[in-house]
Amino acid sequence: MARRLYTLFFFLCLPLILLRLLYRAIKAPAYARRWAERFALGGDVRSGGIWVHAVSVGESIAAAPMVRELLKRYPALPITVTCMTPTGSEQIRKLFGGQVGHVYLPYDLPWLQRRLLRRLQPKIGIIMETELWPNLVAEAGRARVPLVLANARLSARSARGYQRVGALVRPMFAALDWVAVQSQAEALRFIELGVGREQMQVTGSIKFDFRPDPQQVQQAQELRARWGGDRPVWIAASTHAGEDEQVLRAHRQVLDALPDALLILVPRHPERFDSVARQVSEAGFGMVRRSSGALPAADQQVLVGDTMGELVFLYACADLAFVGGSLVPNGGHNYLEPAALGLPVLSGPHRFNFTEISELLEGAGALQVIADEAALAAAVQDWLQDDVTRQRAGQAGQAVVVDNQGALERLLEGIARLLV
């Protein structure tokens, strides 16, 4: 009954959903394209193989090592990757090119999910993190498609939200065939929502299995050298609206102590690239945009990272990293990429999406939580002025990453059991 009411409500809201899509298309024209795929029509669907769903950019990047291993281990099985956003779609094409099929996941109405599954006829479905939809899961069960929730995470905040609609989501969680969860604390939250203990394994986060490309790191170091000798560089990555202003004010304070310091500012969403660049200029900073290909001059204090797929490369150009989504209540982003590169990490207080990972790094002395822009400025200044402490913190972060690797192999073993 709860799912029927959900379906009716979703159907009635469809005109509003489409209007929102049009509104988003004003800032990001890609939202106006490929609407047929959102109704399970068209797209590059490769049937009879493995289906992976990664909602957007972060999940696509996290899924990449798994997808590459699946391509190696099951060359006879085609892979189709679905997502929900144009930026996620662009990332999938950048990561895999024509190696995988790709289509948007349709809206969560039973007849649309049924149509997609009939076209896909997958031997297994792998959903990244917690991108679950009640009708999607129900239709997969009806079609007898085993479903894996991979690299699963569930913050206390999200768990409370699910509990409020327990009648709707409990059957959805109970229907999952296997949940590869990141931590024991999250496993307990999944159990409270209906996942059976026998359906779940704590595998750790596959994000620990990220290994920087040595060639990319070398290219970053060569670029950094062209910026001007020993110029101190820090990066504020994956920032959200409301954070950029704080980061820029913090950078102003850093410049009082280190006049040649350079900030790499990378907004989370590409539709904000232009507005953030204007913001930097209006704040009175000399600025260069990464997309221009120009090098930051001595009188330019900010490099705006306005390109897609270069975040790791830009991390490798910096001495330390602030990870955004954490000075505003978005829950933070992936702390492991800068840590794996040997960068000390700064985070705001809102890190509920990555609580366990951030606490591991914090406990090792690799991550520092700051409360506001003043604390951010002080921490950046301290680390940029103390090479020994900064390098020690970076090495501690790398050790945490290495010590926790192996989740990918455990995930692949579980997938193999369901593919037999």
C-alpha positions as CSV (number, residue, x, y, z in Angstrom):
1,M,0.0,0.0,0.0
2,A,2.8,2.4,0.9
3,R,4.5,1.9,-2.4
4,R,1.2,2.4,-4.3
5,L,0.7,5.7,-2.6
6,Y,4.4,6.7,-3.3
7,T,3.8,5.8,-7.0
8,L,0.6,7.9,-7.2
9,F,2.3,10.8,-5.5
10,F,5.4,10.5,-7.8
11,F,3.1,10.4,-10.9
12,L,1.1,13.4,-9.8
13,C,4.4,15.3,-9.2
14,L,5.8,14.5,-12.6
15,P,4.8,17.8,-14.2
16,L,6.6,19.7,-11.4
17,I,9.6,17.4,-11.9
18,L,9.7,18.2,-15.6
19,L,9.4,21.9,-14.8
20,R,12.3,21.7,-12.4
21,L,14.3,19.9,-15.2
22,L,13.6,22.9,-17.5
23,Y,14.6,25.3,-14.8
24,R,17.9,23.5,-14.3
25,A,18.4,23.6,-18.0
26,I,18.6,27.4,-17.9
27,K,21.9,27.1,-16.0
28,A,23.0,23.7,-17.4
29,P,21.6,23.2,-20.9
30,A,22.5,19.5,-20.8
31,Y,19.4,19.0,-18.6
32,A,17.2,19.9,-21.6
33,R,18.6,16.9,-23.6
34,R,18.0,13.2,-23.7
35,W,14.6,13.4,-22.0
36,A,13.5,10.1,-23.7
37,E,16.0,8.2,-21.6
38,R,14.3,9.5,-18.5
39,F,11.2,7.6,-19.7
40,A,13.3,4.4,-20.5
41,L,13.5,5.1,-24.2
42,G,16.7,5.3,-26.3
43,G,20.2,5.4,-25.0
44,D,23.1,2.9,-25.3
45,V,21.7,-0.1,-23.5
46,R,23.7,-3.3,-23.7
47,S,21.6,-6.3,-22.7
48,G,22.4,-9.6,-21.0
49,G,25.3,-8.4,-18.9
50,I,26.1,-6.3,-15.8
51,W,24.1,-3.2,-14.9
52,V,25.8,-0.5,-12.6
53,H,24.0,2.5,-11.3
54,A,26.0,5.5,-10.2
55,V,23.8,8.6,-9.5
56,S,26.3,11.3,-10.3
57,V,30.0,12.4,-10.6
58,G,31.2,11.2,-7.2
59,E,29.6,7.8,-7.4
60,S,30.9,7.4,-11.0
61,I,34.4,8.0,-9.9
62,A,34.0,5.7,-7.0
63,A,32.6,3.0,-9.3
64,A,35.4,3.3,-11.9
65,P,37.9,0.8,-10.3
66,M,35.1,-1.8,-9.9
67,V,33.9,-1.3,-13.4
68,R,37.4,-1.7,-14.8
69,E,37.9,-4.9,-12.9
70,L,34.5,-6.2,-14.1
71,L,35.5,-5.5,-17.7
72,K,38.7,-7.6,-17.2
73,R,37.1,-10.4,-15.3
74,Y,33.9,-10.8,-17.4
75,P,34.9,-9.9,-20.9
76,A,31.9,-11.8,-22.3
77,L,29.4,-9.7,-20.3
78,P,28.5,-6.2,-21.5
79,I,28.3,-3.5,-18.9
80,T,25.7,-0.7,-18.9
81,V,26.2,2.2,-16.5
82,T,23.2,4.4,-15.5
83,C,23.2,7.8,-13.8
84,M,20.8,10.7,-13.1
85,T,22.7,13.8,-13.9
86,P,24.5,15.3,-17.0
87,T,27.7,15.8,-15.1
88,G,27.6,12.1,-14.1
89,S,27.0,11.2,-17.7
90,E,29.9,13.3,-18.9
91,Q,32.1,11.6,-16.2
92,I,31.1,8.1,-17.3
93,R,31.9,8.8,-20.9
94,K,35.2,10.4,-19.9
95,L,36.1,7.4,-17.7
96,F,35.0,4.6,-20.0
97,G,34.4,5.9,-23.5
98,G,32.7,3.2,-25.6
99,Q,33.7,0.4,-23.3
100,V,30.3,0.5,-21.5
101,G,26.8,1.2,-22.5
102,H,25.3,4.3,-20.9
103,V,21.8,5.7,-20.3
104,Y,20.0,7.8,-17.7
105,L,18.0,5.9,-15.1
106,P,14.3,6.6,-15.7
107,Y,12.0,8.2,-13.2
108,D,10.9,5.8,-10.5
109,L,7.6,4.7,-11.9
110,P,7.0,1.0,-12.0
111,W,6.2,0.8,-15.8
112,L,9.3,2.8,-16.6
113,Q,11.7,0.7,-14.4
114,R,10.1,-2.4,-15.9
115,R,10.7,-1.2,-19.4
116,L,14.4,-0.4,-18.6
117,L,14.9,-3.9,-17.0
118,R,13.3,-5.6,-20.0
119,R,15.7,-3.8,-22.3
120,L,18.7,-4.5,-20.0
121,Q,17.9,-8.1,-19.0
122,P,20.8,-7.9,-16.6
123,K,22.4,-10.9,-14.8
124,I,23.0,-8.6,-11.9
125,G,22.4,-5.0,-10.8
126,I,25.0,-3.1,-8.8
127,I,23.8,0.2,-7.2
128,M,26.5,2.5,-5.8
129,E,26.3,3.8,-2.2
130,T,22.7,4.5,-1.3
131,E,20.9,5.4,-4.5
132,L,17.8,3.3,-3.8
133,W,14.3,3.8,-5.3
134,P,11.4,1.7,-4.1
135,N,9.9,0.9,-7.6
136,L,13.3,0.2,-9.0
137,V,14.1,-2.4,-6.3
138,A,10.6,-3.9,-6.5
139,E,10.8,-4.3,-10.3
140,A,14.2,-5.8,-10.1
141,G,12.8,-8.4,-7.7
142,R,9.9,-9.1,-10.0
143,A,12.4,-9.6,-12.9
144,R,14.6,-11.8,-10.6
145,V,17.6,-9.6,-11.0
146,P,20.0,-9.9,-8.0
147,L,20.7,-6.5,-6.6
148,V,23.9,-5.5,-4.8
149,L,24.2,-2.2,-2.9
150,A,28.0,-1.6,-3.3
151,N,30.2,0.6,-1.2
152,A,27.0,1.3,0.8
153,R,27.0,4.1,3.3
154,L,24.2,5.5,5.5
155,S,24.8,8.4,7.8
156,A,22.8,8.7,11.0
157,R,21.0,11.7,9.5
158,S,19.9,9.7,6.4
159,A,18.9,6.8,8.6
160,R,16.6,9.0,10.6
161,G,15.0,10.3,7.3
162,Y,14.4,6.7,6.1
163,Q,12.9,5.8,9.5
164,R,10.2,8.5,9.0
165,V,9.0,6.6,5.9
166,G,9.7,3.1,7.2
167,A,6.5,1.5,5.7
168,L,7.8,2.5,2.3
169,V,11.5,1.7,2.6
170,R,11.7,-1.3,4.8
171,P,10.5,-3.7,2.0
172,M,13.0,-2.0,-0.3
173,F,16.0,-2.6,2.0
174,A,14.8,-6.2,2.8
175,A,14.7,-7.0,-0.9
176,L,18.4,-6.3,-1.5
177,D,20.3,-9.5,-2.2
178,W,23.6,-8.3,-0.8
179,V,24.9,-5.1,0.8
180,A,28.6,-4.4,0.8
181,V,28.7,-1.8,3.6
182,Q,31.6,0.6,4.4
183,S,31.6,0.3,8.3
184,Q,30.1,-1.5,11.2
185,A,28.2,1.6,12.4
186,E,26.5,1.9,9.0
187,A,25.8,-1.8,9.0
188,L,23.8,-1.4,12.2
189,R,21.8,1.4,10.6
190,F,21.0,-0.8,7.6
191,I,19.8,-3.6,10.0
192,E,17.5,-1.2,11.7
193,L,16.0,-0.4,8.3
194,G,15.3,-4.0,7.4
195,V,18.5,-5.5,5.8
196,G,19.1,-9.0,7.1
197,R,22.4,-9.7,8.7
198,E,23.0,-12.6,6.3
199,Q,22.5,-10.2,3.4
200,M,25.3,-7.9,4.4
201,Q,29.1,-7.8,4.8
202,V,31.3,-5.0,6.1
203,T,33.8,-4.7,3.2
204,G,35.1,-1.2,3.9
205,S,35.1,1.7,1.4
206,I,36.4,1.0,-2.1
207,K,37.5,4.7,-2.1
208,F,40.5,3.5,0.0
209,D,41.5,1.5,-3.1
210,F,42.1,4.7,-5.0
211,R,45.7,4.8,-6.4
212,P,46.9,8.0,-7.9
213,D,48.3,7.7,-11.4
214,P,52.1,8.3,-11.2
215,Q,52.1,9.9,-14.6
216,Q,49.3,12.3,-13.7
217,V,51.1,13.2,-10.5
218,Q,54.3,13.9,-12.4
219,Q,52.4,16.1,-14.9
220,A,50.9,18.0,-12.0
221,Q,54.4,18.6,-10.4
222,E,55.7,19.8,-13.7
223,L,52.8,22.3,-14.1
224,R,53.3,23.4,-10.5
225,A,56.9,24.2,-11.2
226,R,55.9,26.5,-14.0
227,W,53.7,28.5,-11.6
228,G,56.8,29.9,-9.9
229,G,59.3,28.2,-7.7
230,D,58.3,27.6,-4.1
231,R,54.9,29.5,-4.3
232,P,52.7,28.0,-1.5
233,V,49.5,26.5,-3.0
234,W,46.3,25.3,-1.3
235,I,43.1,23.9,-2.8
236,A,39.5,24.3,-1.8
237,A,37.8,21.4,-3.6
238,S,34.1,20.6,-4.2
239,T,32.8,23.8,-2.7
240,H,29.1,24.6,-2.5
241,A,27.2,27.8,-2.6
242,G,27.8,29.6,0.7
243,E,31.3,28.2,1.0
244,D,33.1,30.1,-1.7
245,E,32.7,33.4,0.1
246,Q,34.1,31.9,3.3
247,V,37.1,30.4,1.4
248,L,37.9,33.6,-0.3
249,R,37.8,35.6,3.0
250,A,40.1,33.0,4.5
251,H,42.4,33.3,1.6
252,R,42.6,37.0,2.1
253,Q,43.8,36.4,5.6
254,V,46.4,33.8,4.4
255,L,47.7,36.4,1.9
256,D,48.4,38.8,4.8
257,A,51.0,36.3,6.1
258,L,52.0,34.7,2.7
259,P,51.5,37.3,-0.1
260,D,52.5,34.9,-2.8
261,A,50.1,32.1,-1.8
262,L,47.8,30.6,-4.5
263,L,44.3,29.2,-3.9
264,I,42.9,26.7,-6.3
265,L,39.1,27.0,-6.0
266,V,37.1,24.1,-7.5
267,P,33.3,24.4,-7.3
268,R,31.4,21.2,-6.9
269,H,28.9,21.8,-9.8
270,P,29.9,23.0,-13.3
271,E,26.8,25.2,-13.5
272,R,28.4,27.4,-10.8
273,F,31.8,27.8,-12.6
274,D,30.9,31.2,-14.2
275,S,29.2,32.6,-11.1
276,V,32.2,31.6,-8.8
277,A,34.6,33.1,-11.3
278,R,32.6,36.4,-11.1
279,Q,32.6,36.2,-7.3
280,V,36.4,35.8,-7.2
281,S,36.8,38.8,-9.6
282,E,34.4,41.0,-7.6
283,A,36.2,40.2,-4.4
284,G,39.2,41.9,-5.9
285,F,41.5,38.9,-6.5
286,G,43.7,38.4,-9.5
287,M,42.3,35.3,-11.2
288,V,42.9,32.8,-13.9
289,R,40.5,30.1,-15.0
290,R,41.9,26.6,-15.6
291,S,39.8,26.2,-18.8
292,S,41.8,29.1,-20.3
293,G,45.0,27.0,-20.3
294,A,46.9,30.1,-19.0
295,L,49.3,29.9,-16.1
296,P,48.6,31.9,-12.9
297,A,50.8,35.0,-12.9
298,A,52.6,36.3,-9.9
299,D,49.8,38.9,-9.3
300,Q,47.0,36.4,-9.6
301,Q,46.0,34.8,-6.3
302,V,43.3,32.4,-7.4
303,L,43.1,29.7,-10.0
304,V,39.4,28.7,-10.6
305,G,39.2,25.0,-11.4
306,D,36.4,25.2,-14.0
307,T,37.1,21.9,-15.9
308,M,35.6,18.5,-15.4
309,G,37.6,15.4,-14.5
310,E,40.7,17.2,-13.2
311,L,40.1,17.3,-9.5
312,V,42.8,14.7,-8.7
313,F,45.2,16.4,-11.0
314,L,44.6,19.8,-9.2
315,Y,44.9,18.1,-5.8
316,A,48.4,16.9,-7.0
317,C,49.3,20.6,-7.7
318,A,48.7,21.6,-4.0
319,D,50.4,21.5,-0.7
320,L,47.2,20.9,1.3
321,A,43.4,20.5,0.7
322,F,40.2,21.8,2.2
323,V,37.3,19.5,1.2
324,G,34.1,21.4,0.7
325,G,30.5,20.6,1.4
326,S,31.6,20.8,5.1
327,L,31.4,24.5,6.0
328,V,27.8,24.3,4.9
329,P,25.5,21.4,5.9
330,N,26.0,19.2,2.9
331,G,28.0,16.5,4.7
332,G,31.4,16.7,3.1
333,H,33.0,14.9,0.2
334,N,35.7,12.4,-0.5
335,Y,38.6,13.0,1.9
336,L,40.6,10.0,0.6
337,E,41.8,11.4,-2.8
338,P,43.9,14.2,-1.2
339,A,45.0,11.9,1.6
340,A,46.2,9.3,-0.9
341,L,48.2,12.0,-2.6
342,G,49.9,12.9,0.7
343,L,48.1,16.1,1.3
344,P,47.0,17.1,4.8
345,V,43.2,17.6,4.8
346,L,41.0,20.3,6.3
347,S,37.2,19.8,6.8
348,G,34.4,21.9,8.2
349,P,32.2,20.5,10.9
350,H,29.5,19.1,8.5
351,R,31.1,15.7,7.6
352,F,28.2,13.3,8.2
353,N,28.5,11.7,4.8
354,F,32.0,10.5,5.6
355,T,32.0,10.4,9.4
356,E,34.0,7.1,9.8
357,I,36.6,8.0,7.1
358,S,37.1,11.5,8.4
359,E,37.5,10.2,12.0
360,L,40.1,7.7,10.8
361,L,42.1,10.4,9.2
362,E,41.6,12.8,12.1
363,G,42.8,10.2,14.6
364,A,46.0,9.7,12.6
365,G,46.7,13.4,12.5
366,A,46.0,13.7,8.8
367,L,42.8,15.7,9.0
368,Q,41.9,18.8,11.0
369,V,38.3,19.9,11.5
370,I,37.8,23.7,11.5
371,A,34.7,25.5,12.6
372,D,34.7,28.6,10.4
373,E,36.6,30.8,7.9
374,A,38.9,32.2,10.6
375,A,39.9,28.8,11.7
376,L,40.4,27.8,8.1
377,A,42.7,30.7,7.4
378,A,44.7,29.9,10.6
379,A,45.1,26.2,9.7
380,V,46.1,26.9,6.1
381,Q,48.6,29.4,7.3
382,D,50.1,27.1,9.9
383,W,50.5,24.2,7.6
384,L,51.9,26.2,4.7
385,Q,54.5,27.7,7.0
386,D,55.5,24.4,8.7
387,D,56.9,22.0,6.1
388,V,57.8,19.3,8.6
389,T,54.4,19.1,10.3
390,R,52.6,19.3,7.0
391,Q,54.6,16.5,5.4
392,R,54.1,14.4,8.6
393,A,50.3,14.8,8.4
394,G,50.3,14.0,4.7
395,Q,52.3,10.8,5.2
396,A,49.9,9.8,8.0
397,G,47.0,10.2,5.6
398,Q,48.7,8.0,3.0
399,A,49.3,5.3,5.6
400,V,45.6,5.3,6.6
401,V,44.6,4.9,2.9
402,V,47.1,2.0,2.4
403,D,46.2,0.2,5.7
404,N,42.5,0.2,4.7
405,Q,42.7,-1.1,1.2
406,G,41.2,-4.3,0.0
407,A,37.5,-3.4,0.0
408,L,37.4,-3.6,-3.8
409,E,38.5,-7.2,-3.8
410,R,36.0,-8.1,-1.2
411,L,33.2,-6.4,-3.2
412,L,34.2,-8.3,-6.4
413,E,34.2,-11.6,-4.5
414,G,30.6,-11.0,-3.4
415,I,29.5,-10.0,-6.9
416,A,31.1,-13.2,-8.3
417,R,29.0,-15.3,-5.9
418,L,25.8,-13.8,-7.3
419,L,27.0,-14.1,-10.9
420,V,27.5,-17.9,-10.6
